[in-house]
Amino acid sequence: MEAEITQFWCGNDLKEHIIMSNGEFILTDAKIRKVANLGKTIRDAKRKIEELGKNNNFLDFCRQD
């Protein structure tokens, strides 16, 4: 199964990334090799990023409407 990446955000630390792939937002962490599903909407993803305490690492993403 191929993943279609339609959008990509890089965290300030360059180790974490938010990827929009196949209609879902996904957080990847290269440092600890972990992946977390953030949800299907930008609102859900922003809420999850805030819950994880990572909004300072993704300021550009969190400012989007």
Secondary structure, 3 states (H helix, E strand, C coil): CCCCEEEEEECCCCCEEEEEECCEEEEEECCCCEEEEEECCHHHHHHHHHHCCCCCCCHHHHCCC
